[in-house]
């Protein structure tokens, strides 16, 4: 899945995987050695994340049901208990630095392309 910031004309991820089941959302990126540039993980029906058992920092974007950014967390370090945003229904886990590189801000409209 490709994720585009339609408000800024930038690409957040060229190849994002979607965690479709409870267990895939629970597992997330735990145990992964890295999250390559251009990749990401989409967690539907999830408004918060943790980074326990992760080995690298990630950028986290919280999106509402209209695909509007309602929260951001840059370079969330491994083994942190919680990050979330009110009204978030979808969470994106991306390589650290993507938020700054793309200029993504609260209120931006995202587009998800299969």
Backbone as XML, in Angstrom:
<?xml version="1.0"?>
<chain id="A" units="angstrom">
  <residue number="1" name="UNK">
    <atom name="N" x="0.833" y="-1.169" z="0.000"/>
    <atom name="CA" x="0.000" y="0.000" z="0.000"/>
    <atom name="C" x="0.884" y="1.241" z="0.000"/>
  </residue>
  <residue number="2" name="UNK">
    <atom name="N" x="0.518" y="2.207" z="-0.798"/>
    <atom name="CA" x="1.227" y="3.488" z="-0.863"/>
    <atom name="C" x="0.464" y="4.504" z="-0.019"/>
  </residue>
  <residue number="3" name="UNK">
    <atom name="N" x="1.196" y="5.291" z="0.770"/>
    <atom name="CA" x="0.575" y="6.304" z="1.619"/>
    <atom name="C" x="1.099" y="7.672" z="1.201"/>
  </residue>
  <residue number="4" name="UNK">
    <atom name="N" x="0.172" y="8.559" z="0.859"/>
    <atom name="CA" x="0.521" y="9.878" z="0.343"/>
    <atom name="C" x="-0.064" y="10.949" z="1.254"/>
  </residue>
  <residue number="5" name="UNK">
    <atom name="N" x="0.724" y="11.975" z="1.533"/>
    <atom name="CA" x="0.212" y="13.161" z="2.209"/>
    <atom name="C" x="-0.331" y="14.070" z="1.113"/>
  </residue>
  <residue number="6" name="UNK">
    <atom name="N" x="-1.639" y="14.026" z="0.895"/>
    <atom name="CA" x="-2.272" y="14.789" z="-0.184"/>
    <atom name="C" x="-2.183" y="16.289" z="0.061"/>
  </residue>
  <residue number="7" name="UNK">
    <atom name="N" x="-2.114" y="16.711" z="1.309"/>
    <atom name="CA" x="-2.025" y="18.138" z="1.629"/>
    <atom name="C" x="-0.694" y="18.737" z="1.209"/>
  </residue>
  <residue number="8" name="UNK">
    <atom name="N" x="0.362" y="17.937" z="1.220"/>
    <atom name="CA" x="1.705" y="18.451" z="0.938"/>
    <atom name="C" x="2.322" y="17.873" z="-0.327"/>
  </residue>
  <residue number="9" name="UNK">
    <atom name="N" x="1.654" y="16.894" z="-0.933"/>
    <atom name="CA" x="2.186" y="16.289" z="-2.152"/>
    <atom name="C" x="3.426" y="15.454" z="-1.919"/>
  </residue>
  <residue number="10" name="UNK">
    <atom name="N" x="3.511" y="14.828" z="-0.749"/>
    <atom name="CA" x="4.673" y="14.003" z="-0.413"/>
    <atom name="C" x="4.235" y="12.558" z="-0.171"/>
  </residue>
  <residue number="11" name="UNK">
    <atom name="N" x="5.179" y="11.644" z="-0.301"/>
    <atom name="CA" x="4.904" y="10.225" z="-0.079"/>
    <atom name="C" x="5.487" y="9.801" z="1.260"/>
  </residue>
  <residue number="12" name="UNK">
    <atom name="N" x="4.638" y="9.232" z="2.107"/>
    <atom name="CA" x="5.078" y="8.745" z="3.410"/>
    <atom name="C" x="5.648" y="7.339" z="3.316"/>
  </residue>
  <residue number="13" name="UNK">
    <atom name="N" x="5.050" y="6.511" z="2.472"/>
    <atom name="CA" x="5.528" y="5.134" z="2.287"/>
    <atom name="C" x="5.141" y="4.643" z="0.903"/>
  </residue>
  <residue number="14" name="UNK">
    <atom name="N" x="6.072" y="3.973" z="0.254"/>
    <atom name="CA" x="5.800" y="3.345" z="-1.047"/>
    <atom name="C" x="5.243" y="1.937" z="-0.869"/>
  </residue>
  <residue number="15" name="UNK">
    <atom name="N" x="5.706" y="1.257" z="0.193"/>
    <atom name="CA" x="5.315" y="-0.140" z="0.435"/>
    <atom name="C" x="4.970" y="-0.329" z="1.905"/>
  </residue>
  <residue number="16" name="UNK">
    <atom name="N" x="3.746" y="-0.019" z="2.260"/>
    <atom name="CA" x="3.295" y="-0.225" z="3.636"/>
    <atom name="C" x="2.472" y="-1.506" z="3.713"/>
  </residue>
  <residue number="17" name="UNK">
    <atom name="N" x="2.748" y="-2.290" z="4.715"/>
    <atom name="CA" x="1.948" y="-3.486" z="4.979"/>
    <atom name="C" x="0.782" y="-3.107" z="5.882"/>
  </residue>
  <residue number="18" name="UNK">
    <atom name="N" x="-0.297" y="-3.844" z="5.793"/>
    <atom name="CA" x="-1.466" y="-3.613" z="6.633"/>
    <atom name="C" x="-1.602" y="-4.774" z="7.609"/>
  </residue>
  <residue number="19" name="UNK">
    <atom name="N" x="-1.656" y="-4.442" z="8.898"/>
    <atom name="CA" x="-1.891" y="-5.459" z="9.929"/>
    <atom name="C" x="-3.403" y="-5.663" z="10.009"/>
  </residue>
  <residue number="20" name="UNK">
    <atom name="N" x="-3.886" y="-6.773" z="9.484"/>
    <atom name="CA" x="-5.327" y="-6.994" z="9.327"/>
    <atom name="C" x="-5.980" y="-7.781" z="10.467"/>
  </residue>
  <residue number="21" name="UNK">
    <atom name="N" x="-5.197" y="-8.486" z="11.249"/>
    <atom name="CA" x="-5.774" y="-9.308" z="12.313"/>
    <atom name="C" x="-5.356" y="-8.775" z="13.679"/>
  </residue>
  <residue number="22" name="UNK">
    <atom name="N" x="-6.055" y="-9.237" z="14.714"/>
    <atom name="CA" x="-5.696" y="-8.840" z="16.071"/>
    <atom name="C" x="-4.232" y="-9.150" z="16.351"/>
  </residue>
  <residue number="23" name="UNK">
    <atom name="N" x="-3.789" y="-10.353" z="16.003"/>
    <atom name="CA" x="-2.418" y="-10.766" z="16.313"/>
    <atom name="C" x="-1.389" y="-9.988" z="15.506"/>
  </residue>
  <residue number="24" name="UNK">
    <atom name="N" x="-1.687" y="-9.672" z="14.254"/>
    <atom name="CA" x="-0.724" y="-8.886" z="13.470"/>
    <atom name="C" x="-0.648" y="-7.456" z="13.997"/>
  </residue>
  <residue number="25" name="UNK">
    <atom name="N" x="-1.761" y="-6.913" z="14.502"/>
    <atom name="CA" x="-1.717" y="-5.580" z="15.119"/>
    <atom name="C" x="-0.951" y="-5.639" z="16.434"/>
  </residue>
  <residue number="26" name="UNK">
    <atom name="N" x="-1.192" y="-6.698" z="17.212"/>
    <atom name="CA" x="-0.500" y="-6.856" z="18.488"/>
    <atom name="C" x="1.007" y="-6.967" z="18.280"/>
  </residue>
  <residue number="27" name="UNK">
    <atom name="N" x="1.403" y="-7.773" z="17.311"/>
    <atom name="CA" x="2.831" y="-7.989" z="17.033"/>
    <atom name="C" x="3.479" y="-6.741" z="16.461"/>
  </residue>
  <residue number="28" name="UNK">
    <atom name="N" x="2.800" y="-6.072" z="15.530"/>
    <atom name="CA" x="3.353" y="-4.859" z="14.935"/>
    <atom name="C" x="4.753" y="-5.088" z="14.401"/>
  </residue>
  <residue number="29" name="UNK">
    <atom name="N" x="5.683" y="-4.257" z="14.840"/>
    <atom name="CA" x="7.074" y="-4.360" z="14.396"/>
    <atom name="C" x="7.980" y="-5.011" z="15.443"/>
  </residue>
  <residue number="30" name="UNK">
    <atom name="N" x="7.373" y="-5.609" z="16.483"/>
    <atom name="CA" x="8.182" y="-6.249" z="17.520"/>
    <atom name="C" x="9.077" y="-7.311" z="16.905"/>
  </residue>
  <residue number="31" name="UNK">
    <atom name="N" x="10.333" y="-7.283" z="17.272"/>
    <atom name="CA" x="11.268" y="-8.296" z="16.807"/>
    <atom name="C" x="11.895" y="-8.024" z="15.454"/>
  </residue>
  <residue number="32" name="UNK">
    <atom name="N" x="11.387" y="-7.054" z="14.723"/>
    <atom name="CA" x="11.986" y="-6.727" z="13.417"/>
    <atom name="C" x="13.345" y="-6.069" z="13.626"/>
  </residue>
  <residue number="33" name="UNK">
    <atom name="N" x="14.269" y="-6.334" z="12.740"/>
    <atom name="CA" x="15.601" y="-5.751" z="12.845"/>
    <atom name="C" x="15.657" y="-4.313" z="12.341"/>
  </residue>
  <residue number="34" name="UNK">
    <atom name="N" x="14.780" y="-3.978" z="11.389"/>
    <atom name="CA" x="14.769" y="-2.624" z="10.837"/>
    <atom name="C" x="13.450" y="-2.379" z="10.118"/>
  </residue>
  <residue number="35" name="UNK">
    <atom name="N" x="13.207" y="-1.116" z="9.815"/>
    <atom name="CA" x="12.084" y="-0.730" z="8.966"/>
    <atom name="C" x="12.700" y="0.070" z="7.827"/>
  </residue>
  <residue number="36" name="UNK">
    <atom name="N" x="12.863" y="-0.555" z="6.669"/>
    <atom name="CA" x="13.570" y="0.098" z="5.564"/>
    <atom name="C" x="12.879" y="1.379" z="5.090"/>
  </residue>
  <residue number="37" name="UNK">
    <atom name="N" x="13.662" y="2.270" z="4.535"/>
    <atom name="CA" x="13.141" y="3.496" z="3.942"/>
    <atom name="C" x="12.074" y="3.144" z="2.915"/>
  </residue>
  <residue number="38" name="UNK">
    <atom name="N" x="10.983" y="3.878" z="2.927"/>
    <atom name="CA" x="9.900" y="3.651" z="1.980"/>
    <atom name="C" x="8.876" y="2.633" z="2.433"/>
  </residue>
  <residue number="39" name="UNK">
    <atom name="N" x="9.141" y="1.987" z="3.574"/>
    <atom name="CA" x="8.218" y="0.974" z="4.091"/>
    <atom name="C" x="7.472" y="1.511" z="5.307"/>
  </residue>
  <residue number="40" name="UNK">
    <atom name="N" x="6.471" y="0.779" z="5.736"/>
    <atom name="CA" x="5.704" y="1.169" z="6.909"/>
    <atom name="C" x="4.715" y="0.088" z="7.274"/>
  </residue>
  <residue number="41" name="UNK">
    <atom name="N" x="4.005" y="0.327" z="8.371"/>
    <atom name="CA" x="2.980" y="-0.597" z="8.832"/>
    <atom name="C" x="1.732" y="0.205" z="9.160"/>
  </residue>
  <residue number="42" name="UNK">
    <atom name="N" x="0.598" y="-0.223" z="8.623"/>
    <atom name="CA" x="-0.698" y="0.405" z="8.878"/>
    <atom name="C" x="-1.463" y="-0.466" z="9.865"/>
  </residue>
  <residue number="43" name="UNK">
    <atom name="N" x="-1.878" y="0.145" z="10.973"/>
    <atom name="CA" x="-2.644" y="-0.556" z="12.003"/>
    <atom name="C" x="-4.053" y="0.027" z="12.013"/>
  </residue>
  <residue number="44" name="UNK">
    <atom name="N" x="-4.994" y="-0.670" z="11.394"/>
    <atom name="CA" x="-6.382" y="-0.214" z="11.373"/>
    <atom name="C" x="-7.049" y="-0.501" z="12.707"/>
  </residue>
  <residue number="45" name="UNK">
    <atom name="N" x="-8.043" y="0.309" z="13.053"/>
    <atom name="CA" x="-8.786" y="0.170" z="14.307"/>
    <atom name="C" x="-7.854" y="0.217" z="15.512"/>
  </residue>
  <residue number="46" name="UNK">
    <atom name="N" x="-6.825" y="1.039" z="15.409"/>
    <atom name="CA" x="-5.848" y="1.184" z="16.485"/>
    <atom name="C" x="-5.518" y="2.659" z="16.658"/>
  </residue>
  <residue number="47" name="UNK">
    <atom name="N" x="-5.745" y="3.183" z="17.854"/>
    <atom name="CA" x="-5.473" y="4.591" z="18.112"/>
    <atom name="C" x="-4.280" y="4.825" z="19.012"/>
  </residue>
  <residue number="48" name="UNK">
    <atom name="N" x="-3.555" y="3.749" z="19.354"/>
    <atom name="CA" x="-2.369" y="3.898" z="20.197"/>
    <atom name="C" x="-1.390" y="2.763" z="19.911"/>
  </residue>
  <residue number="49" name="UNK">
    <atom name="N" x="-0.138" y="2.970" z="20.268"/>
    <atom name="CA" x="0.910" y="1.969" z="20.052"/>
    <atom name="C" x="1.895" y="1.981" z="21.216"/>
  </residue>
  <residue number="50" name="UNK">
    <atom name="N" x="2.675" y="0.948" z="21.305"/>
    <atom name="CA" x="3.828" y="0.881" z="22.204"/>
    <atom name="C" x="5.018" y="0.431" z="21.366"/>
  </residue>
  <residue number="51" name="UNK">
    <atom name="N" x="6.210" y="0.549" z="21.921"/>
    <atom name="CA" x="7.398" y="0.101" z="21.186"/>
    <atom name="C" x="8.202" y="-0.933" z="21.984"/>
  </residue>
  <residue number="52" name="UNK">
    <atom name="N" x="7.519" y="-1.686" z="22.826"/>
    <atom name="CA" x="8.209" y="-2.752" z="23.552"/>
    <atom name="C" x="8.763" y="-3.779" z="22.573"/>
  </residue>
  <residue number="53" name="UNK">
    <atom name="N" x="9.929" y="-4.277" z="22.870"/>
    <atom name="CA" x="10.619" y="-5.317" z="22.100"/>
    <atom name="C" x="10.972" y="-4.871" z="20.675"/>
  </residue>
  <residue number="54" name="UNK">
    <atom name="N" x="11.038" y="-3.572" z="20.474"/>
    <atom name="CA" x="11.492" y="-3.067" z="19.176"/>
    <atom name="C" x="12.958" y="-2.695" z="19.296"/>
  </residue>
  <residue number="55" name="UNK">
    <atom name="N" x="13.635" y="-2.624" z="18.159"/>
    <atom name="CA" x="15.085" y="-2.403" z="18.160"/>
    <atom name="C" x="15.485" y="-1.059" z="17.577"/>
  </residue>
  <residue number="56" name="UNK">
    <atom name="N" x="14.522" y="-0.245" z="17.187"/>
    <atom name="CA" x="14.833" y="1.010" z="16.500"/>
    <atom name="C" x="13.703" y="2.005" z="16.749"/>
  </residue>
  <residue number="57" name="UNK">
    <atom name="N" x="14.000" y="3.300" z="16.669"/>
    <atom name="CA" x="12.941" y="4.306" z="16.811"/>
    <atom name="C" x="12.065" y="4.352" z="15.560"/>
  </residue>
  <residue number="58" name="UNK">
    <atom name="N" x="10.824" y="4.791" z="15.740"/>
    <atom name="CA" x="9.892" y="4.928" z="14.617"/>
    <atom name="C" x="9.150" y="6.260" z="14.715"/>
  </residue>
  <residue number="59" name="UNK">
    <atom name="N" x="8.697" y="6.752" z="13.579"/>
    <atom name="CA" x="7.742" y="7.853" z="13.545"/>
    <atom name="C" x="6.351" y="7.240" z="13.549"/>
  </residue>
  <residue number="60" name="UNK">
    <atom name="N" x="5.441" y="7.854" z="14.289"/>
    <atom name="CA" x="4.079" y="7.346" z="14.391"/>
    <atom name="C" x="3.111" y="8.462" z="14.011"/>
  </residue>
  <residue number="61" name="UNK">
    <atom name="N" x="2.187" y="8.145" z="13.116"/>
    <atom name="CA" x="1.164" y="9.102" z="12.693"/>
    <atom name="C" x="-0.199" y="8.504" z="13.025"/>
  </residue>
  <residue number="62" name="UNK">
    <atom name="N" x="-1.024" y="9.289" z="13.721"/>
    <atom name="CA" x="-2.369" y="8.876" z="14.103"/>
    <atom name="C" x="-3.366" y="9.582" z="13.189"/>
  </residue>
  <residue number="63" name="UNK">
    <atom name="N" x="-4.292" y="8.798" z="12.638"/>
    <atom name="CA" x="-5.211" y="9.295" z="11.615"/>
    <atom name="C" x="-6.650" y="9.009" z="12.055"/>
  </residue>
  <residue number="64" name="UNK">
    <atom name="N" x="-7.566" y="9.933" z="11.757"/>
    <atom name="CA" x="-8.971" y="9.708" z="12.102"/>
    <atom name="C" x="-9.707" y="8.974" z="10.985"/>
  </residue>
  <residue number="65" name="UNK">
    <atom name="N" x="-10.998" y="8.798" z="11.134"/>
    <atom name="CA" x="-11.778" y="8.021" z="10.158"/>
    <atom name="C" x="-11.859" y="8.672" z="8.791"/>
  </residue>
  <residue number="66" name="UNK">
    <atom name="N" x="-11.525" y="9.967" z="8.706"/>
    <atom name="CA" x="-11.514" y="10.682" z="7.427"/>
    <atom name="C" x="-10.111" y="10.783" z="6.835"/>
  </residue>
  <residue number="67" name="UNK">
    <atom name="N" x="-9.163" y="10.054" z="7.420"/>
    <atom name="CA" x="-7.756" y="10.047" z="6.995"/>
    <atom name="C" x="-7.075" y="11.393" z="7.191"/>
  </residue>
  <residue number="68" name="UNK">
    <atom name="N" x="-7.490" y="12.111" z="8.231"/>
    <atom name="CA" x="-6.862" y="13.369" z="8.615"/>
    <atom name="C" x="-5.925" y="13.088" z="9.789"/>
  </residue>
  <residue number="69" name="UNK">
    <atom name="N" x="-4.721" y="13.645" z="9.740"/>
    <atom name="CA" x="-3.737" y="13.449" z="10.808"/>
    <atom name="C" x="-4.225" y="14.152" z="12.081"/>
  </residue>
  <residue number="70" name="UNK">
    <atom name="N" x="-4.358" y="13.376" z="13.166"/>
    <atom name="CA" x="-4.803" y="13.932" z="14.443"/>
    <atom name="C" x="-3.714" y="13.868" z="15.513"/>
  </residue>
  <residue number="71" name="UNK">
    <atom name="N" x="-2.583" y="13.250" z="15.199"/>
    <atom name="CA" x="-1.486" y="13.180" z="16.148"/>
    <atom name="C" x="-0.220" y="12.669" z="15.492"/>
  </residue>
  <residue number="72" name="UNK">
    <atom name="N" x="0.908" y="13.074" z="16.066"/>
    <atom name="CA" x="2.225" y="12.699" z="15.533"/>
    <atom name="C" x="3.154" y="12.393" z="16.691"/>
  </residue>
  <residue number="73" name="UNK">
    <atom name="N" x="4.029" y="11.447" z="16.489"/>
    <atom name="CA" x="5.096" y="11.176" z="17.457"/>
    <atom name="C" x="6.358" y="10.891" z="16.659"/>
  </residue>
  <residue number="74" name="UNK">
    <atom name="N" x="7.330" y="11.794" z="16.739"/>
    <atom name="CA" x="8.573" y="11.631" z="15.972"/>
    <atom name="C" x="9.600" y="10.840" z="16.768"/>
  </residue>
  <residue number="75" name="UNK">
    <atom name="N" x="10.253" y="9.923" z="16.084"/>
    <atom name="CA" x="11.364" y="9.143" z="16.643"/>
    <atom name="C" x="11.030" y="8.550" z="18.013"/>
  </residue>
  <residue number="76" name="UNK">
    <atom name="N" x="9.907" y="7.867" z="18.090"/>
    <atom name="CA" x="9.527" y="7.185" z="19.330"/>
    <atom name="C" x="10.532" y="6.066" z="19.583"/>
  </residue>
  <residue number="77" name="UNK">
    <atom name="N" x="11.181" y="6.147" z="20.713"/>
    <atom name="CA" x="12.259" y="5.213" z="21.037"/>
    <atom name="C" x="11.723" y="3.827" z="21.378"/>
  </residue>
  <residue number="78" name="UNK">
    <atom name="N" x="12.572" y="2.808" z="21.221"/>
    <atom name="CA" x="12.170" y="1.451" z="21.607"/>
    <atom name="C" x="11.830" y="1.368" z="23.096"/>
  </residue>
  <residue number="79" name="UNK">
    <atom name="N" x="10.981" y="0.417" z="23.429"/>
    <atom name="CA" x="10.617" y="0.098" z="24.810"/>
    <atom name="C" x="9.906" y="1.227" z="25.544"/>
  </residue>
  <residue number="80" name="UNK">
    <atom name="N" x="9.065" y="1.954" z="24.817"/>
    <atom name="CA" x="8.242" y="3.003" z="25.411"/>
    <atom name="C" x="6.822" y="2.467" z="25.564"/>
  </residue>
  <residue number="81" name="UNK">
    <atom name="N" x="6.153" y="2.823" z="26.665"/>
    <atom name="CA" x="4.882" y="2.191" z="26.976"/>
    <atom name="C" x="3.688" y="2.600" z="26.125"/>
  </residue>
  <residue number="82" name="UNK">
    <atom name="N" x="3.591" y="3.852" z="25.670"/>
    <atom name="CA" x="2.327" y="4.240" z="25.056"/>
    <atom name="C" x="2.453" y="5.556" z="24.301"/>
  </residue>
  <residue number="83" name="UNK">
    <atom name="N" x="1.820" y="5.603" z="23.166"/>
    <atom name="CA" x="1.586" y="6.861" z="22.451"/>
    <atom name="C" x="0.238" y="6.706" z="21.775"/>
  </residue>
  <residue number="84" name="UNK">
    <atom name="N" x="-0.556" y="7.746" z="21.813"/>
    <atom name="CA" x="-1.868" y="7.675" z="21.190"/>
    <atom name="C" x="-2.399" y="9.061" z="20.902"/>
  </residue>
  <residue number="85" name="UNK">
    <atom name="N" x="-3.536" y="9.107" z="20.246"/>
    <atom name="CA" x="-4.176" y="10.380" z="19.931"/>
    <atom name="C" x="-5.684" y="10.196" z="19.977"/>
  </residue>
  <residue number="86" name="UNK">
    <atom name="N" x="-6.347" y="11.140" z="20.585"/>
    <atom name="CA" x="-7.797" y="11.122" z="20.680"/>
    <atom name="C" x="-8.393" y="11.192" z="19.280"/>
  </residue>
  <residue number="87" name="UNK">
    <atom name="N" x="-9.412" y="10.439" z="19.019"/>
    <atom name="CA" x="-10.111" y="10.345" z="17.734"/>
    <atom name="C" x="-9.361" y="9.545" z="16.669"/>
  </residue>
  <residue number="88" name="UNK">
    <atom name="N" x="-8.199" y="9.011" z="16.996"/>
    <atom name="CA" x="-7.454" y="8.218" z="16.005"/>
    <atom name="C" x="-8.125" y="6.860" z="15.816"/>
  </residue>
  <residue number="89" name="UNK">
    <atom name="N" x="-8.250" y="6.445" z="14.562"/>
    <atom name="CA" x="-8.810" y="5.129" z="14.242"/>
    <atom name="C" x="-7.825" y="4.277" z="13.448"/>
  </residue>
  <residue number="90" name="UNK">
    <atom name="N" x="-6.729" y="4.884" z="13.047"/>
    <atom name="CA" x="-5.709" y="4.194" z="12.252"/>
    <atom name="C" x="-4.358" y="4.773" z="12.668"/>
  </residue>
  <residue number="91" name="UNK">
    <atom name="N" x="-3.376" y="3.898" z="12.775"/>
    <atom name="CA" x="-2.040" y="4.328" z="13.170"/>
    <atom name="C" x="-1.034" y="3.856" z="12.131"/>
  </residue>
  <residue number="92" name="UNK">
    <atom name="N" x="-0.102" y="4.730" z="11.795"/>
    <atom name="CA" x="0.954" y="4.413" z="10.838"/>
    <atom name="C" x="2.282" y="4.374" z="11.570"/>
  </residue>
  <residue number="93" name="UNK">
    <atom name="N" x="3.030" y="3.299" z="11.391"/>
    <atom name="CA" x="4.383" y="3.192" z="11.919"/>
    <atom name="C" x="5.339" y="3.294" z="10.740"/>
  </residue>
  <residue number="94" name="UNK">
    <atom name="N" x="6.227" y="4.281" z="10.815"/>
    <atom name="CA" x="7.118" y="4.605" z="9.698"/>
    <atom name="C" x="8.550" y="4.749" z="10.198"/>
  </residue>
  <residue number="95" name="UNK">
    <atom name="N" x="9.531" y="4.668" z="9.298"/>
    <atom name="CA" x="10.918" y="4.874" z="9.725"/>
    <atom name="C" x="11.093" y="6.256" z="10.361"/>
  </residue>
  <residue number="96" name="UNK">
    <atom name="N" x="11.912" y="6.333" z="11.387"/>
    <atom name="CA" x="12.185" y="7.614" z="12.031"/>
    <atom name="C" x="12.709" y="8.608" z="10.996"/>
  </residue>
  <residue number="97" name="UNK">
    <atom name="N" x="12.185" y="9.822" z="11.038"/>
    <atom name="CA" x="12.605" y="10.882" z="10.131"/>
    <atom name="C" x="11.613" y="11.183" z="9.026"/>
  </residue>
  <residue number="98" name="UNK">
    <atom name="N" x="10.647" y="10.293" z="8.808"/>
    <atom name="CA" x="9.676" y="10.489" z="7.719"/>
    <atom name="C" x="8.795" y="11.708" z="7.972"/>
  </residue>
  <residue number="99" name="UNK">
    <atom name="N" x="8.371" y="11.921" z="9.208"/>
    <atom name="CA" x="7.507" y="13.069" z="9.511"/>
    <atom name="C" x="8.213" y="14.367" z="9.151"/>
  </residue>
  <residue number="100" name="UNK">
    <atom name="N" x="9.454" y="14.520" z="9.584"/>
    <atom name="CA" x="10.209" y="15.742" z="9.275"/>
    <atom name="C" x="10.496" y="15.859" z="7.784"/>
  </residue>
  <residue number="101" name="UNK">
    <atom name="N" x="10.889" y="14.767" z="7.167"/>
    <atom name="CA" x="11.237" y="14.775" z="5.746"/>
    <atom name="C" x="10.056" y="15.178" z="4.868"/>
  </residue>
  <residue number="102" name="UNK">
    <atom name="N" x="8.857" y="14.746" z="5.230"/>
    <atom name="CA" x="7.668" y="15.031" z="4.420"/>
    <atom name="C" x="6.921" y="16.279" z="4.877"/>
  </residue>
  <residue number="103" name="UNK">
    <atom name="N" x="7.319" y="16.853" z="6.002"/>
    <atom name="CA" x="6.653" y="18.051" z="6.508"/>
    <atom name="C" x="5.247" y="17.792" z="7.012"/>
  </residue>
  <residue number="104" name="UNK">
    <atom name="N" x="4.956" y="16.557" z="7.382"/>
    <atom name="CA" x="3.609" y="16.190" z="7.816"/>
    <atom name="C" x="3.254" y="16.882" z="9.132"/>
  </residue>
  <residue number="105" name="UNK">
    <atom name="N" x="2.025" y="17.417" z="9.175"/>
    <atom name="CA" x="1.524" y="18.148" z="10.348"/>
    <atom name="C" x="0.119" y="17.672" z="10.689"/>
  </residue>
  <residue number="106" name="UNK">
    <atom name="N" x="-0.322" y="18.003" z="11.900"/>
    <atom name="CA" x="-1.720" y="17.751" z="12.272"/>
    <atom name="C" x="-2.625" y="18.480" z="11.293"/>
  </residue>
  <residue number="107" name="UNK">
    <atom name="N" x="-3.707" y="17.831" z="10.917"/>
    <atom name="CA" x="-4.660" y="18.428" z="9.993"/>
    <atom name="C" x="-4.422" y="18.061" z="8.543"/>
  </residue>
  <residue number="108" name="UNK">
    <atom name="N" x="-3.275" y="17.464" z="8.230"/>
    <atom name="CA" x="-2.997" y="17.049" z="6.848"/>
    <atom name="C" x="-3.924" y="15.902" z="6.443"/>
  </residue>
  <residue number="109" name="UNK">
    <atom name="N" x="-4.284" y="15.889" z="5.179"/>
    <atom name="CA" x="-5.126" y="14.835" z="4.605"/>
    <atom name="C" x="-4.233" y="13.775" z="3.973"/>
  </residue>
  <residue number="110" name="UNK">
    <atom name="N" x="-4.418" y="12.518" z="4.363"/>
    <atom name="CA" x="-3.650" y="11.416" z="3.788"/>
    <atom name="C" x="-4.510" y="10.639" z="2.804"/>
  </residue>
  <residue number="111" name="UNK">
    <atom name="N" x="-3.819" y="9.970" z="1.880"/>
    <atom name="CA" x="-4.486" y="9.114" z="0.902"/>
    <atom name="C" x="-3.784" y="7.753" z="0.909"/>
  </residue>
  <residue number="112" name="UNK">
    <atom name="N" x="-4.581" y="6.689" z="0.905"/>
    <atom name="CA" x="-4.071" y="5.323" z="0.925"/>
    <atom name="C" x="-4.400" y="4.673" z="-0.407"/>
  </residue>
  <residue number="113" name="UNK">
    <atom name="N" x="-3.369" y="4.213" z="-1.116"/>
    <atom name="CA" x="-3.562" y="3.595" z="-2.434"/>
    <atom name="C" x="-3.095" y="2.147" z="-2.395"/>
  </residue>
  <residue number="114" name="UNK">
    <atom name="N" x="-3.963" y="1.233" z="-2.856"/>
    <atom name="CA" x="-3.595" y="-0.189" z="-2.900"/>
    <atom name="C" x="-2.711" y="-0.501" z="-4.067"/>
  </residue>
</chain>
